[in-house]
Amino acid sequence: MLVKKSKLAISLVMAFALGGCGGGGSSATVEKTAAVKPKPVAAKPDPVKKTTIALTGKVIDGYVSGATVWLDINGDGSLNEESEPSVVSTESGDYSFNFTQEQALCVPYSTMYVDVPVGAMDEDLGEVTEAYQMSFPPSIEVLTGEDIRNISPLTTVIWEQLSLQLQKSGNNNLSCDALKENIELLANLQSEITNVMQNLVAHYNLSTEQIYSDFIANNDSEAYDRAQAIVKGLKAAYKYKQELDAQFPDAEEVRAVIYQDTAKDDEYGFENAWYRDKVIFAGAEFFYEQVKLQNTDELDKIDFILTQLQSIDTPWGEESLNGKLRIRDDVYINADRTYRCSSIEKVSFENSNVLYSVDNTSPSVNFPTADECVSSNVDTPFERGFSISYTESGAFYQTDFAFREENADFQTLSNWVNVKDKAADLDTQDLVTVLAAMPYKFDDETSIDASFWRKYKTTDNVRISKTIEGQWVRDTRREDGTMLHECSDNGADWTACN
């Protein structure tokens, strides 16, 4: 049976940061015309900086030779031959990098991709006839000269699921520089890596060691069979992404991933189903779609649309305040396979180096089909949220409040709803006055009547958060780049999180 998602969970995770949600995969462009197997080449050493650390591994579906292995240092999903190192895999899928010191520092924070072109050789299946891509996620662990990275369909699933979770939370800028400088983003990434690995271990009934290992050399038939099933989705996703690239030639980013997921099977009442996530970033517009596909032999045909999210950003109000309005329309499938729709509007602006925002979520309305589903307006919102973020004494702070009808402040700033055409009528100072009076400071006593609130404090190496439930989390970046996760119920006594 299909089950209904929690609207509160969706609004708390996504409404405050409508920066996107979506699937894994990447926007890398794979060579399409490699009819002849490329000759193995070595990574080009930097002529100025001394080569310091080596990294070796294998490209595994069967062992694959003639595939391009590269490090996505800038996080854009495309190989930049001038600034990102690459090598071509050789016999038995072997590859080897010799990184400069600067490149080696970025290895823990960068996704490693493998572009498998037509004409590459799979030692089990012969010449590759359908191009596809595999990946290895950021490790957040300092690179040593003894590291081995086996890149396979199993490691690819880690990155796909990790990318999906980060997109949902709006943390999609995974460049090396961004991660090294952003303690909050780094903490989110490491936390998601842990969550994704736990889920995948449970999903595939494979250990972490099996997922990262050379399962061919280990004669691990269980891991091998899993990998072969995953490759079917990788090839279908690669073909579908090519179609999307042609359809949206001006998009900044296009992603597609096709996969199986037992958790979704349980949620929606399917058995061994295939799912497809599509994500498109095109200027001020964003589109996400998740569907169930027909079956294993028809991965290009939709059975059911499960979710559709579409948003657009436009300037709003005074230009000097950097005002912005984001409107997102959501469509979700119901248990009876009808559809429910809602809208979320978010208006934000800056005043005296403080970012203020208010968002409103409309009640859900139901329709027989996804195509008919049209969101209601937000004149009478189901949920409202206020957010304040600022920098003070070298630390970044953010506080988010959520209110429902039973909360006292639900009617606060009641005229700030359905704001699309109200920029000339609404005084931003009114919003500043109201939000500034709320207990948004990190150390403020927060006895406000809210359905939910969360506060963040981020310094160079530490991020601390606390919530309405009294849960405290502290993430500390160590000198070697790894993260220490600690929890507390009072903000004073810290222990390792369970």
N, C-alpha and C positions, 0 to 999 in steps of 0.2 A: 504494500500500500504506500502511496505517496504521502509524505508528511509535510506539514507546514513549518517553514522556518520562523524562528523568533524575530519579530520585527524589532524588538529592543536590541537584540544582539547585532542585527544588521545596522541599525542606526548608530550604535555606540562604536562599532568597529569602522564604519564607513562614512557616516554622515558628517562627522567632524573633519574628516580628511578625504574629501572627494577627489583625491588625486589619482584615482584609478583602481581598478581591480581587474583581475584577469588571470591568464594562464601562463604556463611556462613556455619553453621554446625560446627562440631568439629571432632577431631580424638579420642574422648573418646571411650573406649570399654565397652559395656553394657553386663551384665550377660546374657548368652544365654540359660541356662539350668535350670532356676528357675521354676521348675514345681510345687513346694510347696511354698506358700506365706511365705516370711521371717518374723520372729518375730520382732516387733518393738524394736529398741535399741536406747539408748541415745548416744549423742556425748560424746566421751571420753575426760574428762577434762585433761588439762596439769597438771601433778603432781607437777610441780615446780612453774608455774605462776598462779596467782589467776584468777579465772573466773570472768569476769567483766560485760559483756554485753550479753543480750539474744536477739535472733531474732526468730520470729515465722512467720508462714504463712501456706498456703495451696497449695497442688499439685492439679491442676484443669484441667481435661478434661471433664468428670464428676469428682467428688471427687475421687482421686486415692490413695489407701493404698497399702503398700508394695513396694513403689518406693524409690530408694536411692537418697537422696538430698546431694550434696557436693559442696564445694567451691574450685574453680580452682585457687589457690594462685599463682602457678608458670606459669599459662597461657598456658600450653601445651595441654589442652583438654583431659587429662587422669587423673583419680583419683589416687593419691599417698596416700595410706592408712596410711603411716607413718607420713606424714607432712600436709595433707589436711583433715580438719574435714568433717565428713559425718554423716547423720542420716537416718532413714527409716521412711517414712510417715505412719501414723496410720489412724484410723477411721476418716471419713470425710476429708481425705487428709491432716490432720494436721501434721506439723513437728515443731520441736523446737531445736534451737542451744543454747548452752552456750559457748560463745567464750572467749578464753583468751585475754588478752589485746593486745598481738601481732597479733592474728588472727583478732580481731575486727578492727585493723588499716588497715587490708588488704581488708575488706569487700567492701568498696567503689570502690576499684580498680580491683575487681575480678569478673569473670563470675560465676554465680551459675548454676549448672546443675542438672537435674533430669533424672536418668536412670530408665525407666519403663520396667521391665522385663516381659517375659511371666510368667503368674501366678499371677501377681499383680491384684488388684481388682478395677475396675471402677464402682462406685455406680450406674451409669446410664446404662452402657453397659455390665456389668458383668466381668468375668475373661478376662484378656488381653491375646490375642492369637498371637499378633505381637509386638515384642519389639520395643521401640522407645525412643527418648530422647527429653527433653524440656530444656529450659534455661531462665535465667534472666540476663540481661546485667549489666556491671559495672554502678554504679549510680553516682560516683564522689561526693557523698554527705556523710557527716560524719554520721556513724551509731549511732543511739540513742537506748535506751532501749524500745522505743515505736514503732519501725519500724515493719511493717508487709510486707512480700513479698509473694504475690500470684504468683506462677509460673504456666504458662499456655501456650497453643499454641500461644496466642496473644503476650505474652512477649518473646516467642521464636522467633517470626518473627522479633522483634526489634533487637535481637542479630544477627540473620542471616543477616539482611540487613546492620547492623553496621559492622559486620565482613567483608562483601563484600566490603564496601566502604574503610575500612582500608587496606584491601589487595590491592586494586587498587592503593592506595597511598604509598604502601610499608611499612605501619606501622602495622606489624603483630606480634610484640613481646609485648603482653599485660600481662606480669607478674606484680604482685604487686610491686616488687622492681623496675622494669623498669618504671612503671608509676609514682611512688613516686619520682624518681630521674630525670625524663626526662620531662621538662616543655613543650617542643615542642610536644612530643607524647601525653601528657595529654591534651594540648590545642586542638590538632587534634581530640582526642577522644570525648571531650565534644562538640566540634563543630559538629562532625558527629552525635552524639546522638541527638542534636537539629534538624539537617536536616532530619535524619531518622524518628523521631517522627512526624515532620510536614508532611512528605510524607505518613506515615502510617495512620495518622488521615484523610488525604485527600483520601487515597486509600480505606480504609475500612468504611469511614463515621462513625467512632467511635471516641469518645473523648479520650484524654489521660487518664482520670479517668476511663473510661470503659475498656480500654486496661489493666490497672493495677489492676482492681477491682476483687472482688469475684462475677463474673457475675451469678453464680448459686444462691447464697444467695440473690442477687439483682433481681432475676427473669428477667434478661436481655436476652431475647430470641435472640435478634439481635447479641450480642456478642457471645452467646453460639453457634449459627449457624455458625458464622465465625470461631470459634475455631474448630468445628467439621470438617469443610472443610480443615483447616490447618493441622489437625492431619493426614488426608489422605496423604498429602505430606510428613509429618514427617516419617510415617511408610514406605513409598516407598523409601525415602532417606536413612533410616537406612538399609533397605535391600540392596540397591544398594551399600552403603558404605562397607558392609560386602564383597560384590563381589570384590570391588576395593582393600580392604585389602588383600584378597587372591591373587589378580593379581599382587599387588606391595608390597610384604612382607617386603622389605628392605627400603621402603620409610619412610622418617622422619615424613611426615604428609600427610594425605589423607582426603579430605573434600568433602562432597556432600550435596546439598540442592535442594529440589523440591518444587516449589511454584507457586502462581499466582501473576500477576503484571499488573495492568491496564495501567501503564505508558509504559510498553513494548508492551502491546496490541496496544496502540495508535501509538507507534513508528514503529511497524512492520506490522500493519494492521490485527491483529488477534482479536478474540473475546473470552474472558474467557479462554485463553490458559493456559497450564501448562508449566513451564520452569524448566530446570535442569542445575545447575552449578556444575562443577567438578574441583577440584584443587588438584594437586599432587606435593609435594616437595620431590625430590629424589636426594640427594647429590648435585651436581652442576647443576642438571636439574630441570626445572619447566614446568608444563603443566596446562593450563586452557582451559576449554571448556564450552560453553553455548549453549544449544539446546532447541528447542521447542519439546515437547512430543506430542504423538498422541492425547490422550484425557483423560478424568477423569478415565476411566476404563482401560487405557493402559499406565500407567505411567512408564512402563519399555521399551517403544518403542519410537524411535526417529522419528520425522516428518521432522524437518529441523535443520541442524547445523547453528547456528547464528554467533558464534565467536569461534576461536581457537587461542591460543597464546602458543608458546613453546620457551623456552630459555635454553641456556647452558652456564656456566661459565668455562673459561679455563685460566691458567696462560699465561701472555703475557710479553715479553721483559725481562728486568733485574729483577732477583729475589729479589735483594736488595731494589728495589723500589716498591715491592709488586704489580707488574703490573698484571692487570686482563682484560680479554676480555669477554664481554657478547654479544652474538648474539641471537636475538629474531625474530622469524618468525610469522607474523600475518595473519589471514584469517578472512574476514568479508563478510557477505551476502549482496548482492546488492538489489535494489528495484525490479529488474526483476528476482530475485532469482538465479542469477549467483553469482560468488564470486570474490572478489578482494584480492590480497595478497601484502604484503610489508615486508621488513626486517629492523631491527634496530640493528646497532652495536654500542657498547659503550666500549671504552678502557679507563682505569684509572690507575693512579699510584701515589705514594706518594713521595714527594721531600721536604726535610727540614720541615717536619711536616705539609705540605700543600698537600691536595688531589686535583689533577687535572684530568679532564676527558673531552673527546670529544665524541660526538655521531652523527651518520649519519642515516637518514631515507630514504630508497629508494622510488622511485615513485611506485604507485600502478599499478599492472597488473591484468587483468581479465581472468577468466576461467569459463567453464560451471559448474563445480562441485567443492566442497571443496577438494575432494581427488586429483583432478588434479592441484589444486592451488599451484604453486611453486613461491616463491618470486624471484624478480630480484635482482641482486647484487647492491651494493651501490657505484659503480664507479661514478655515476652521481646522488647524493642524492637530494631528494626533500626538505629536511630540515636538518639543522645542529645545534648542540648545544654545548656550552662550559660551564663548571662548575668548580668553585673553592670553596673549603671549608677549614677552618682553625680555630684554637683557638688562641685568643690573649687577654691578661689581664683578664683571667678568663671567657671570653665570647666566644661562638661558633658562627662563621659566615659562611654563604653559599650564593653564588650568582650564578644564572643560566641565561644564555643568549640563545636565539633561533634566528636563521637566515634563511631566505628564499632567493631565487635567486635575488629578487629585493633589498636586503640589501647589503650594501657595504662590510661587512665582511664575506659574504657567501663564497667567494673564499679564505679567510684566511686559511692557512695550507691546501691548496688544495690537497697536497699529502697524508694527513692523512684521506684517504677514502679507503674502502675495505682493512682494515689493517691486516686481519687475518694472512697473510704470510709475513708481512713487518716489523716485530719486529727488524730484523737485519739491516734493511735499514733506519729506522726512528730514529732520534736523539731526545730523550725525552727533551733535553735542548731547542730545537727549540720550542716545545710546551710550556714549562715553560716561555720562553722569551715572546712569543706572549700573553699568557693568563695573565701574570704578568703585561703587559702593558695596559690591559683593565681596565676600571673604576670599578673594582670589590669590592673595599673597601666600607663598608656600607655608609660612609658619602661622597663618591666621587660624584661629579657632573656627572650624567649618561646621556649624550646626544648621546650615541652610536646609530648607525643606526641598530636597531634590530627589529624583528617582535614581540619579547616579552622578558622581563627580570623580575626577581624577586630577592630580597635580604632579607636575614634573619639575625637577631641578637638574640641570645639566651643566657640569664644568668640563674642563679639558679631558679628564680621565674618569669621571664618575657621573653616573646618572642615577638619581633616586626618584622613585614614584610612590605615591600613596593614593588610596582610593576610599570611597565611602564605606567600604566593608572593613576598613582598618588594616588593609594589607599593604605592607611596605616591601619594595624590592630595590636593591642596590646593585648596580652593575659597574664593576671597576675594570678598566683596561690596564693590564699589567705591562711592564716594560717590554716583554717579548711579543706584545700584540694580542695575547689571549685574554679572555674575559673571566672574571670572578663573579659569580651570581650568588647573592645573599638575600635572605628574607628576614623580616622582622614583623612583630605586631605592635611595636611602640616607637620604632625609628632610632632606638638606642642600643638594643641588644640584637646582634646580627648572627645568623647561622646560615650554613649552606642550604640553598633551596632544595626541596624534595623533588 
